């Protein structure tokens, strides 16, 4: 199983849940991940779902331009 390294992450907490956007690295490839999850009773993060996509300007610009339109 590949080892994932988190290079940088930003988190938004709402209630007992969180959203996280992170730049990660696996082997020689970097990618961006969007994740959602919750905190358990011990305060530890538990992830529910995530999506990853290549760290390409065109994809990042798509999100930046269109999130405000939705």
PDB file of N, CA, C and O in Angstrom:
ATOM      1  N   UNK A   1       0.855  -1.186   0.000  1.00  0.00           N
ATOM      2  CA  UNK A   1       0.000   0.000   0.000  1.00  0.00           C
ATOM      3  C   UNK A   1       0.894   1.240   0.000  1.00  0.00           C
ATOM      4  O   UNK A   1       1.846   1.313   0.776  1.00  0.00           O
ATOM      5  N   UNK A   2       0.595   2.216  -0.864  1.00  0.00           N
ATOM      6  CA  UNK A   2       1.455   3.399  -0.960  1.00  0.00           C
ATOM      7  C   UNK A   2       1.363   4.276   0.287  1.00  0.00           C
ATOM      8  O   UNK A   2       0.337   4.313   0.966  1.00  0.00           O
ATOM      9  N   UNK A   3       2.442   4.970   0.570  1.00  0.00           N
ATOM     10  CA  UNK A   3       2.510   5.914   1.678  1.00  0.00           C
ATOM     11  C   UNK A   3       2.157   7.308   1.161  1.00  0.00           C
ATOM     12  O   UNK A   3       2.763   7.791   0.206  1.00  0.00           O
ATOM     13  N   UNK A   4       1.178   7.949   1.792  1.00  0.00           N
ATOM     14  CA  UNK A   4       0.781   9.303   1.429  1.00  0.00           C
ATOM     15  C   UNK A   4       1.416  10.279   2.406  1.00  0.00           C
ATOM     16  O   UNK A   4       1.410  10.055   3.617  1.00  0.00           O
ATOM     17  N   UNK A   5       1.963  11.364   1.868  1.00  0.00           N
ATOM     18  CA  UNK A   5       2.556  12.411   2.693  1.00  0.00           C
ATOM     19  C   UNK A   5       1.730  13.677   2.498  1.00  0.00           C
ATOM     20  O   UNK A   5       1.515  14.104   1.364  1.00  0.00           O
ATOM     21  N   UNK A   6       1.270  14.276   3.575  1.00  0.00           N
ATOM     22  CA  UNK A   6       0.547  15.544   3.488  1.00  0.00           C
ATOM     23  C   UNK A   6       1.574  16.665   3.513  1.00  0.00           C
ATOM     24  O   UNK A   6       2.332  16.808   4.472  1.00  0.00           O
ATOM     25  N   UNK A   7       1.589  17.451   2.454  1.00  0.00           N
ATOM     26  CA  UNK A   7       2.535  18.557   2.338  1.00  0.00           C
ATOM     27  C   UNK A   7       1.977  19.795   3.041  1.00  0.00           C
ATOM     28  O   UNK A   7       2.687  20.475   3.782  1.00  0.00           O
ATOM     29  N   UNK A   8       0.695  20.076   2.799  1.00  0.00           N
ATOM     30  CA  UNK A   8       0.026  21.212   3.428  1.00  0.00           C
ATOM     31  C   UNK A   8      -1.461  20.933   3.441  1.00  0.00           C
ATOM     32  O   UNK A   8      -1.997  20.347   2.501  1.00  0.00           O
ATOM     33  N   UNK A   9      -2.137  21.356   4.518  1.00  0.00           N
ATOM     34  CA  UNK A   9      -3.580  21.139   4.609  1.00  0.00           C
ATOM     35  C   UNK A   9      -4.243  22.319   5.304  1.00  0.00           C
ATOM     36  O   UNK A   9      -3.665  22.940   6.196  1.00  0.00           O
ATOM     37  N   UNK A  10      -5.451  22.612   4.882  1.00  0.00           N
ATOM     38  CA  UNK A  10      -6.297  23.628   5.513  1.00  0.00           C
ATOM     39  C   UNK A  10      -7.608  22.951   5.882  1.00  0.00           C
ATOM     40  O   UNK A  10      -8.121  22.113   5.140  1.00  0.00           O
ATOM     41  N   UNK A  11      -8.142  23.326   7.039  1.00  0.00           N
ATOM     42  CA  UNK A  11      -9.343  22.668   7.542  1.00  0.00           C
ATOM     43  C   UNK A  11     -10.403  23.701   7.923  1.00  0.00           C
ATOM     44  O   UNK A  11     -10.094  24.778   8.432  1.00  0.00           O
ATOM     45  N   UNK A  12     -11.657  23.342   7.663  1.00  0.00           N
ATOM     46  CA  UNK A  12     -12.802  24.151   8.084  1.00  0.00           C
ATOM     47  C   UNK A  12     -13.669  23.266   8.969  1.00  0.00           C
ATOM     48  O   UNK A  12     -14.160  22.231   8.519  1.00  0.00           O
ATOM     49  N   UNK A  13     -13.859  23.664  10.219  1.00  0.00           N
ATOM     50  CA  UNK A  13     -14.641  22.876  11.163  1.00  0.00           C
ATOM     51  C   UNK A  13     -16.044  23.465  11.270  1.00  0.00           C
ATOM     52  O   UNK A  13     -16.218  24.679  11.381  1.00  0.00           O
ATOM     53  N   UNK A  14     -17.041  22.580  11.236  1.00  0.00           N
ATOM     54  CA  UNK A  14     -18.431  23.002  11.450  1.00  0.00           C
ATOM     55  C   UNK A  14     -19.118  21.944  12.310  1.00  0.00           C
ATOM     56  O   UNK A  14     -19.271  20.794  11.898  1.00  0.00           O
ATOM     57  N   UNK A  15     -19.526  22.350  13.505  1.00  0.00           N
ATOM     58  CA  UNK A  15     -20.085  21.389  14.448  1.00  0.00           C
ATOM     59  C   UNK A  15     -19.032  20.349  14.788  1.00  0.00           C
ATOM     60  O   UNK A  15     -17.901  20.692  15.132  1.00  0.00           O
ATOM     61  N   UNK A  16     -19.396  19.094  14.692  1.00  0.00           N
ATOM     62  CA  UNK A  16     -18.481  17.989  14.958  1.00  0.00           C
ATOM     63  C   UNK A  16     -17.824  17.487  13.665  1.00  0.00           C
ATOM     64  O   UNK A  16     -17.131  16.470  13.677  1.00  0.00           O
ATOM     65  N   UNK A  17     -18.038  18.190  12.566  1.00  0.00           N
ATOM     66  CA  UNK A  17     -17.561  17.789  11.243  1.00  0.00           C
ATOM     67  C   UNK A  17     -16.450  18.712  10.761  1.00  0.00           C
ATOM     68  O   UNK A  17     -16.198  19.766  11.345  1.00  0.00           O
ATOM     69  N   UNK A  18     -15.795  18.297   9.686  1.00  0.00           N
ATOM     70  CA  UNK A  18     -14.779  19.153   9.080  1.00  0.00           C
ATOM     71  C   UNK A  18     -14.699  18.901   7.584  1.00  0.00           C
ATOM     72  O   UNK A  18     -15.062  17.834   7.090  1.00  0.00           O
ATOM     73  N   UNK A  19     -14.215  19.911   6.884  1.00  0.00           N
ATOM     74  CA  UNK A  19     -13.815  19.817   5.480  1.00  0.00           C
ATOM     75  C   UNK A  19     -12.325  20.090   5.453  1.00  0.00           C
ATOM     76  O   UNK A  19     -11.824  20.928   6.201  1.00  0.00           O
ATOM     77  N   UNK A  20     -11.626  19.383   4.593  1.00  0.00           N
ATOM     78  CA  UNK A  20     -10.178  19.564   4.508  1.00  0.00           C
ATOM     79  C   UNK A  20      -9.770  19.603   3.042  1.00  0.00           C
ATOM     80  O   UNK A  20     -10.221  18.796   2.230  1.00  0.00           O
ATOM     81  N   UNK A  21      -8.908  20.560   2.727  1.00  0.00           N
ATOM     82  CA  UNK A  21      -8.287  20.598   1.411  1.00  0.00           C
ATOM     83  C   UNK A  21      -6.782  20.470   1.657  1.00  0.00           C
ATOM     84  O   UNK A  21      -6.221  21.159   2.508  1.00  0.00           O
ATOM     85  N   UNK A  22      -6.147  19.592   0.909  1.00  0.00           N
ATOM     86  CA  UNK A  22      -4.738  19.317   1.181  1.00  0.00           C
ATOM     87  C   UNK A  22      -3.972  19.024  -0.100  1.00  0.00           C
ATOM     88  O   UNK A  22      -4.519  18.531  -1.087  1.00  0.00           O
ATOM     89  N   UNK A  23      -2.701  19.343  -0.046  1.00  0.00           N
ATOM     90  CA  UNK A  23      -1.765  18.931  -1.096  1.00  0.00           C
ATOM     91  C   UNK A  23      -1.047  17.716  -0.533  1.00  0.00           C
ATOM     92  O   UNK A  23      -0.470  17.772   0.552  1.00  0.00           O
ATOM     93  N   UNK A  24      -1.086  16.622  -1.277  1.00  0.00           N
ATOM     94  CA  UNK A  24      -0.473  15.382  -0.814  1.00  0.00           C
ATOM     95  C   UNK A  24       0.478  14.840  -1.867  1.00  0.00           C
ATOM     96  O   UNK A  24       0.427  15.212  -3.040  1.00  0.00           O
ATOM     97  N   UNK A  25       1.337  13.958  -1.412  1.00  0.00           N
ATOM     98  CA  UNK A  25       2.313  13.351  -2.304  1.00  0.00           C
ATOM     99  C   UNK A  25       2.300  11.848  -2.080  1.00  0.00           C
ATOM    100  O   UNK A  25       2.261  11.370  -0.946  1.00  0.00           O
ATOM    101  N   UNK A  26       2.332  11.122  -3.173  1.00  0.00           N
ATOM    102  CA  UNK A  26       2.467   9.676  -3.126  1.00  0.00           C
ATOM    103  C   UNK A  26       3.492   9.298  -4.187  1.00  0.00           C
ATOM    104  O   UNK A  26       3.355   9.659  -5.356  1.00  0.00           O
ATOM    105  N   UNK A  27       4.506   8.578  -3.773  1.00  0.00           N
ATOM    106  CA  UNK A  27       5.628   8.259  -4.642  1.00  0.00           C
ATOM    107  C   UNK A  27       6.158   9.542  -5.261  1.00  0.00           C
ATOM    108  O   UNK A  27       6.611  10.415  -4.520  1.00  0.00           O
ATOM    109  N   UNK A  28       6.126   9.704  -6.585  1.00  0.00           N
ATOM    110  CA  UNK A  28       6.664  10.914  -7.220  1.00  0.00           C
ATOM    111  C   UNK A  28       5.587  11.871  -7.700  1.00  0.00           C
ATOM    112  O   UNK A  28       5.894  12.825  -8.414  1.00  0.00           O
ATOM    113  N   UNK A  29       4.341  11.644  -7.329  1.00  0.00           N
ATOM    114  CA  UNK A  29       3.243  12.468  -7.825  1.00  0.00           C
ATOM    115  C   UNK A  29       2.602  13.279  -6.700  1.00  0.00           C
ATOM    116  O   UNK A  29       2.392  12.777  -5.596  1.00  0.00           O
ATOM    117  N   UNK A  30       2.294  14.548  -7.003  1.00  0.00           N
ATOM    118  CA  UNK A  30       1.548  15.387  -6.067  1.00  0.00           C
ATOM    119  C   UNK A  30       0.122  15.528  -6.566  1.00  0.00           C
ATOM    120  O   UNK A  30      -0.127  15.534  -7.772  1.00  0.00           O
ATOM    121  N   UNK A  31      -0.822  15.644  -5.624  1.00  0.00           N
ATOM    122  CA  UNK A  31      -2.214  15.837  -5.984  1.00  0.00           C
ATOM    123  C   UNK A  31      -2.917  16.643  -4.902  1.00  0.00           C
ATOM    124  O   UNK A  31      -2.395  16.821  -3.802  1.00  0.00           O
ATOM    125  N   UNK A  32      -4.096  17.124  -5.229  1.00  0.00           N
ATOM    126  CA  UNK A  32      -4.935  17.878  -4.308  1.00  0.00           C
ATOM    127  C   UNK A  32      -6.069  16.957  -3.864  1.00  0.00           C
ATOM    128  O   UNK A  32      -6.656  16.245  -4.678  1.00  0.00           O
ATOM    129  N   UNK A  33      -6.370  16.979  -2.570  1.00  0.00           N
ATOM    130  CA  UNK A  33      -7.485  16.172  -2.083  1.00  0.00           C
ATOM    131  C   UNK A  33      -8.491  17.046  -1.351  1.00  0.00           C
ATOM    132  O   UNK A  33      -8.119  17.984  -0.646  1.00  0.00           O
ATOM    133  N   UNK A  34      -9.753  16.732  -1.524  1.00  0.00           N
ATOM    134  CA  UNK A  34     -10.855  17.350  -0.794  1.00  0.00           C
ATOM    135  C   UNK A  34     -11.480  16.245   0.041  1.00  0.00           C
ATOM    136  O   UNK A  34     -11.892  15.216  -0.494  1.00  0.00           O
ATOM    137  N   UNK A  35     -11.552  16.455   1.349  1.00  0.00           N
ATOM    138  CA  UNK A  35     -12.048  15.412   2.245  1.00  0.00           C
ATOM    139  C   UNK A  35     -13.093  15.972   3.188  1.00  0.00           C
ATOM    140  O   UNK A  35     -13.116  17.167   3.483  1.00  0.00           O
ATOM    141  N   UNK A  36     -13.966  15.076   3.659  1.00  0.00           N
ATOM    142  CA  UNK A  36     -14.896  15.450   4.719  1.00  0.00           C
ATOM    143  C   UNK A  36     -14.863  14.359   5.770  1.00  0.00           C
ATOM    144  O   UNK A  36     -14.557  13.202   5.483  1.00  0.00           O
ATOM    145  N   UNK A  37     -15.184  14.750   6.994  1.00  0.00           N
ATOM    146  CA  UNK A  37     -15.152  13.779   8.066  1.00  0.00           C
ATOM    147  C   UNK A  37     -15.725  14.356   9.338  1.00  0.00           C
ATOM    148  O   UNK A  37     -16.429  15.365   9.318  1.00  0.00           O
ATOM    149  N   UNK A  38     -15.417  13.705  10.446  1.00  0.00           N
ATOM    150  CA  UNK A  38     -15.940  14.112  11.749  1.00  0.00           C
ATOM    151  C   UNK A  38     -14.893  13.812  12.818  1.00  0.00           C
ATOM    152  O   UNK A  38     -13.903  13.127  12.563  1.00  0.00           O
ATOM    153  N   UNK A  39     -15.131  14.335  14.014  1.00  0.00           N
ATOM    154  CA  UNK A  39     -14.290  14.050  15.160  1.00  0.00           C
ATOM    155  C   UNK A  39     -15.000  13.042  16.049  1.00  0.00           C
ATOM    156  O   UNK A  39     -16.172  13.220  16.380  1.00  0.00           O
ATOM    157  N   UNK A  40     -14.295  11.981  16.439  1.00  0.00           N
ATOM    158  CA  UNK A  40     -14.916  10.997  17.321  1.00  0.00           C
ATOM    159  C   UNK A  40     -14.901  11.517  18.762  1.00  0.00           C
ATOM    160  O   UNK A  40     -14.437  12.630  19.011  1.00  0.00           O
ATOM    161  N   UNK A  41     -15.398  10.732  19.701  1.00  0.00           N
ATOM    162  CA  UNK A  41     -15.494  11.167  21.096  1.00  0.00           C
ATOM    163  C   UNK A  41     -14.136  11.457  21.715  1.00  0.00           C
ATOM    164  O   UNK A  41     -14.038  12.261  22.641  1.00  0.00           O
ATOM    165  N   UNK A  42     -13.096  10.817  21.218  1.00  0.00           N
ATOM    166  CA  UNK A  42     -11.734  11.055  21.712  1.00  0.00           C
ATOM    167  C   UNK A  42     -11.094  12.276  21.047  1.00  0.00           C
ATOM    168  O   UNK A  42      -9.957  12.625  21.362  1.00  0.00           O
ATOM    169  N   UNK A  43     -11.820  12.930  20.125  1.00  0.00           N
ATOM    170  CA  UNK A  43     -11.301  14.105  19.442  1.00  0.00           C
ATOM    171  C   UNK A  43     -10.429  13.804  18.244  1.00  0.00           C
ATOM    172  O   UNK A  43      -9.790  14.707  17.703  1.00  0.00           O
ATOM    173  N   UNK A  44     -10.391  12.555  17.820  1.00  0.00           N
ATOM    174  CA  UNK A  44      -9.586  12.162  16.665  1.00  0.00           C
ATOM    175  C   UNK A  44     -10.377  12.349  15.380  1.00  0.00           C
ATOM    176  O   UNK A  44     -11.595  12.176  15.354  1.00  0.00           O
ATOM    177  N   UNK A  45      -9.667  12.706  14.314  1.00  0.00           N
ATOM    178  CA  UNK A  45     -10.303  12.861  13.006  1.00  0.00           C
ATOM    179  C   UNK A  45     -10.661  11.497  12.436  1.00  0.00           C
ATOM    180  O   UNK A  45      -9.885  10.546  12.521  1.00  0.00           O
ATOM    181  N   UNK A  46     -11.840  11.423  11.860  1.00  0.00           N
ATOM    182  CA  UNK A  46     -12.276  10.233  11.127  1.00  0.00           C
ATOM    183  C   UNK A  46     -12.797  10.717   9.788  1.00  0.00           C
ATOM    184  O   UNK A  46     -13.699  11.552   9.727  1.00  0.00           O
ATOM    185  N   UNK A  47     -12.229  10.192   8.723  1.00  0.00           N
ATOM    186  CA  UNK A  47     -12.604  10.607   7.376  1.00  0.00           C
ATOM    187  C   UNK A  47     -13.766   9.766   6.871  1.00  0.00           C
ATOM    188  O   UNK A  47     -13.801   8.550   7.061  1.00  0.00           O
ATOM    189  N   UNK A  48     -14.733  10.446   6.212  1.00  0.00           N
ATOM    190  CA  UNK A  48     -15.886   9.756   5.630  1.00  0.00           C
ATOM    191  C   UNK A  48     -15.726   9.582   4.125  1.00  0.00           C
ATOM    192  O   UNK A  48     -16.039   8.522   3.582  1.00  0.00           O
ATOM    193  N   UNK A  49     -15.241  10.613   3.458  1.00  0.00           N
ATOM    194  CA  UNK A  49     -15.131  10.565   1.997  1.00  0.00           C
ATOM    195  C   UNK A  49     -14.051  11.543   1.541  1.00  0.00           C
ATOM    196  O   UNK A  49     -13.752  12.527   2.217  1.00  0.00           O
ATOM    197  N   UNK A  50     -13.478  11.247   0.380  1.00  0.00           N
ATOM    198  CA  UNK A  50     -12.454  12.124  -0.183  1.00  0.00           C
ATOM    199  C   UNK A  50     -12.422  11.954  -1.691  1.00  0.00           C
ATOM    200  O   UNK A  50     -12.819  10.924  -2.236  1.00  0.00           O
ATOM    201  N   UNK A  51     -11.938  12.992  -2.339  1.00  0.00           N
ATOM    202  CA  UNK A  51     -11.715  12.950  -3.781  1.00  0.00           C
ATOM    203  C   UNK A  51     -10.352  13.593  -4.027  1.00  0.00           C
ATOM    204  O   UNK A  51      -9.995  14.586  -3.393  1.00  0.00           O
ATOM    205  N   UNK A  52      -9.616  13.024  -4.935  1.00  0.00           N
ATOM    206  CA  UNK A  52      -8.312  13.567  -5.277  1.00  0.00           C
ATOM    207  C   UNK A  52      -8.227  13.841  -6.764  1.00  0.00           C
ATOM    208  O   UNK A  52      -8.855  13.155  -7.570  1.00  0.00           O
ATOM    209  N   UNK A  53      -7.450  14.842  -7.118  1.00  0.00           N
ATOM    210  CA  UNK A  53      -7.259  15.166  -8.533  1.00  0.00           C
ATOM    211  C   UNK A  53      -5.852  15.696  -8.736  1.00  0.00           C
ATOM    212  O   UNK A  53      -5.235  16.192  -7.793  1.00  0.00           O
ATOM    213  N   UNK A  54      -5.336  15.597  -9.956  1.00  0.00           N
ATOM    214  CA  UNK A  54      -3.966  16.034 -10.232  1.00  0.00           C
ATOM    215  C   UNK A  54      -3.768  17.510  -9.904  1.00  0.00           C
ATOM    216  O   UNK A  54      -4.690  18.316 -10.029  1.00  0.00           O
ATOM    217  N   UNK A  55      -2.576  17.843  -9.491  1.00  0.00           N
ATOM    218  CA  UNK A  55      -2.223  19.227  -9.180  1.00  0.00           C
ATOM    219  C   UNK A  55      -1.919  19.959 -10.481  1.00  0.00           C
ATOM    220  O   UNK A  55      -0.764  20.224 -10.813  1.00  0.00           O
ATOM    221  N   UNK A  56      -2.986  20.276 -11.207  1.00  0.00           N
ATOM    222  CA  UNK A  56      -2.862  20.982 -12.485  1.00  0.00           C
ATOM    223  C   UNK A  56      -3.593  22.321 -12.396  1.00  0.00           C
ATOM    224  O   UNK A  56      -4.691  22.404 -11.845  1.00  0.00           O
ATOM    225  N   UNK A  57      -2.974  23.360 -12.941  1.00  0.00           N
ATOM    226  CA  UNK A  57      -3.541  24.701 -12.881  1.00  0.00           C
ATOM    227  C   UNK A  57      -4.952  24.752 -13.461  1.00  0.00           C
ATOM    228  O   UNK A  57      -5.827  25.409 -12.897  1.00  0.00           O
ATOM    229  N   UNK A  58      -5.176  24.076 -14.563  1.00  0.00           N
ATOM    230  CA  UNK A  58      -6.489  24.112 -15.216  1.00  0.00           C
ATOM    231  C   UNK A  58      -7.586  23.592 -14.279  1.00  0.00           C
ATOM    232  O   UNK A  58      -8.672  24.167 -14.215  1.00  0.00           O
ATOM    233  N   UNK A  59      -7.306  22.526 -13.569  1.00  0.00           N
ATOM    234  CA  UNK A  59      -8.301  21.961 -12.645  1.00  0.00           C
ATOM    235  C   UNK A  59      -8.515  22.891 -11.457  1.00  0.00           C
ATOM    236  O   UNK A  59      -9.654  23.136 -11.060  1.00  0.00           O
ATOM    237  N   UNK A  60      -7.426  23.413 -10.883  1.00  0.00           N
ATOM    238  CA  UNK A  60      -7.556  24.333  -9.745  1.00  0.00           C
ATOM    239  C   UNK A  60      -8.328  25.581 -10.147  1.00  0.00           C
ATOM    240  O   UNK A  60      -9.178  26.053  -9.392  1.00  0.00           O
ATOM    241  N   UNK A  61      -8.040  26.122 -11.333  1.00  0.00           N
ATOM    242  CA  UNK A  61      -8.765  27.306 -11.805  1.00  0.00           C
ATOM    243  C   UNK A  61     -10.244  27.017 -12.012  1.00  0.00           C
ATOM    244  O   UNK A  61     -11.080  27.886 -11.762  1.00  0.00           O
ATOM    245  N   UNK A  62     -10.580  25.826 -12.459  1.00  0.00           N
ATOM    246  CA  UNK A  62     -11.983  25.436 -12.608  1.00  0.00           C
ATOM    247  C   UNK A  62     -12.707  25.561 -11.268  1.00  0.00           C
ATOM    248  O   UNK A  62     -13.794  26.134 -11.205  1.00  0.00           O
ATOM    249  N   UNK A  63     -12.115  25.031 -10.200  1.00  0.00           N
ATOM    250  CA  UNK A  63     -12.742  25.119  -8.877  1.00  0.00           C
ATOM    251  C   UNK A  63     -12.846  26.576  -8.419  1.00  0.00           C
ATOM    252  O   UNK A  63     -13.900  27.008  -7.950  1.00  0.00           O
ATOM    253  N   UNK A  64     -11.764  27.323  -8.553  1.00  0.00           N
ATOM    254  CA  UNK A  64     -11.743  28.709  -8.101  1.00  0.00           C
ATOM    255  C   UNK A  64     -12.817  29.529  -8.816  1.00  0.00           C
ATOM    256  O   UNK A  64     -13.545  30.286  -8.173  1.00  0.00           O
ATOM    257  N   UNK A  65     -12.920  29.389 -10.118  1.00  0.00           N
ATOM    258  CA  UNK A  65     -13.876  30.170 -10.906  1.00  0.00           C
ATOM    259  C   UNK A  65     -15.316  29.763 -10.656  1.00  0.00           C
ATOM    260  O   UNK A  65     -16.206  30.614 -10.695  1.00  0.00           O
ATOM    261  N   UNK A  66     -15.569  28.503 -10.402  1.00  0.00           N
ATOM    262  CA  UNK A  66     -16.949  28.026 -10.369  1.00  0.00           C
ATOM    263  C   UNK A  66     -17.561  27.858  -8.983  1.00  0.00           C
ATOM    264  O   UNK A  66     -18.786  27.804  -8.874  1.00  0.00           O
ATOM    265  N   UNK A  67     -16.775  27.774  -7.935  1.00  0.00           N
ATOM    266  CA  UNK A  67     -17.350  27.629  -6.600  1.00  0.00           C
ATOM    267  C   UNK A  67     -18.225  28.833  -6.233  1.00  0.00           C
ATOM    268  O   UNK A  67     -19.273  28.677  -5.606  1.00  0.00           O
ATOM    269  N   UNK A  68     -17.800  30.001  -6.618  1.00  0.00           N
ATOM    270  CA  UNK A  68     -18.590  31.208  -6.322  1.00  0.00           C
ATOM    271  C   UNK A  68     -19.878  31.306  -7.121  1.00  0.00           C
ATOM    272  O   UNK A  68     -20.776  32.057  -6.738  1.00  0.00           O
ATOM    273  N   UNK A  69     -19.994  30.584  -8.199  1.00  0.00           N
ATOM    274  CA  UNK A  69     -21.175  30.633  -9.043  1.00  0.00           C
ATOM    275  C   UNK A  69     -22.291  29.707  -8.568  1.00  0.00           C
ATOM    276  O   UNK A  69     -23.454  29.883  -8.932  1.00  0.00           O
ATOM    277  N   UNK A  70     -21.931  28.743  -7.769  1.00  0.00           N
ATOM    278  CA  UNK A  70     -22.912  27.728  -7.354  1.00  0.00           C
ATOM    279  C   UNK A  70     -23.773  28.261  -6.228  1.00  0.00           C
ATOM    280  O   UNK A  70     -24.657  27.557  -5.740  1.00  0.00           O
TER     281      UNK A  70
END
